[in-house]
Amino acid sequence: MANPNFKGRPKGTNKVTITDPSLGKYYITQDEWSYNLVRKNANSETTLGYYRTLQETLKSATKYLALDGEEITLDNYINQLNNKLDEFSKSFN
């Protein structure tokens, strides 16, 4: 049974929030176990996935940013993915 007095993360744990203008309405959190991709909504936040590496997280963010509720052709989708990945690599170098 869970401890009713325990709230939040245990003491001694580390959590880092990674933001960047190229991520738009998304951001990444990192803890001891994973990288988490989070989307900021108007009134809340939605965790979109848990990943082992930052690279996997950025690839997933790129897919969400490329689609973003649109219907596009395969060529345009691939071009948008490549452009966003290039943008990420430039911002981190």
BELNORCOR-V859456 format. One record per pair of residues at least 24 apart in sequence whose C-alpha atoms are under 10 Angstrom apart, sorted by the first residue. I is the first residue (numbers start at 1). J is the second residue. D is the distance in whole Angstrom. If there is no record, write none. Layout:
i: {I I}
j: {J J}
d: {D D}
This chain:
i: {20 20 20 21 22 22 22 22 22 22 23 23 23 23 23 23 23 23 24 24 25 26 26 26 27 27 27 28 28 28 28 29 29 30 37 39 58 58 58 58 59 59 59 61 62 62}
j: {88 91 92 91 62 65 84 87 88 91 58 61 62 64 65 84 87 88 61 65 65 61 64 65 57 58 61 54 57 58 61 54 57 54 61 64 84 85 88 89 84 85 88 85 87 88}
d: {9 9 10 9 10 9 8 7 7 8 9 7 8 10 8 9 10 9 10 8 9 7 9 9 10 10 9 9 8 9 9 10 10 9 7 10 10 8 8 10 9 7 10 10 10 9}
